[in-house]
């Protein structure tokens, strides 16, 4: 079954319980604010990341650098060992 017509073509944000289209800048800023809010409110160890074994080594390296340096957490895992 071809579901191309169901694919998202732009980012969505939830406002007042409804999803609405927005710009990439606005969506990424909202995501960054959410991460910062969690870290500020509960500490860096309250945030974690899961990285995929199907991603490239470079992407997995970037993920662990991001979580450790930008967020300040060592909570990163992946399914590489399974």
N, C-alpha and C positions, 0 to 999 in steps of 0.2 A: 504494500500500500504506500503510495506516495503522499507524504505529509508536508511537503515543502511549504504549502500555504499556511500551515500552522506554526511555522517557525517564527521566533521573535526577530524583528528587524531593527529594533531600537530598545534602549533600556527602559525599564518601568520602575516607578517608585510607588510605595503605598502611602496614601494620604487619606485620612478619614476613613480607613478601611477599604479604600478602593485603589486599584492599580491604575496609574496614569502614565502616559509616555513622557519622557523627559530627555534632556541632552546627556551625552556621556560625561561631560564635566560635572553636571549636577548629580548624576548617579554615583560617580566615583567620590565626589565630596561627601555625599551622604554616607557611603560605605566607610570612608575614612573617619568621619565624625562618630559613627557607631563603634568602630574599633577603639578610638580614643576615649569615648565615653565609658566603655567597659573597662579599659585599662585604668583610667583615672578613678573610677568609682570602686573598683574591686582589686586593683593591682595587676601587674603584667602576667602573673601566673594564672589569672582567671581566663586568659585567652589561649587558645590552642589552634593548631593547624594540622590538617591531614593532607599529605601529598600522595599522589598516585604513582604506582610503580610503572605505569604505562607512559608517564611523562618522560621527557628527556632528562639526562643527568644534569644538564644545565638548569632546567626548570626546577628540579628538586633541590639543587644547590641554592638557587635564588630563593626558594620557599624557606629553607632553613636559615639563610642569611636574613631574610625579612623578619621572620618571627623572633630571631635572637637579637638582631640589632635595632630594628625599627620599633618592635613591640617590647622587647626585653624579657621574653619568655623562652624557656627551653622545651615547651610543650609542643613538640612536632613529632609526628609519626607517619608511617606509610605502610603499605601492604607488601613491601619489597621482600620481606622475610617469609612470606607464605608460599 
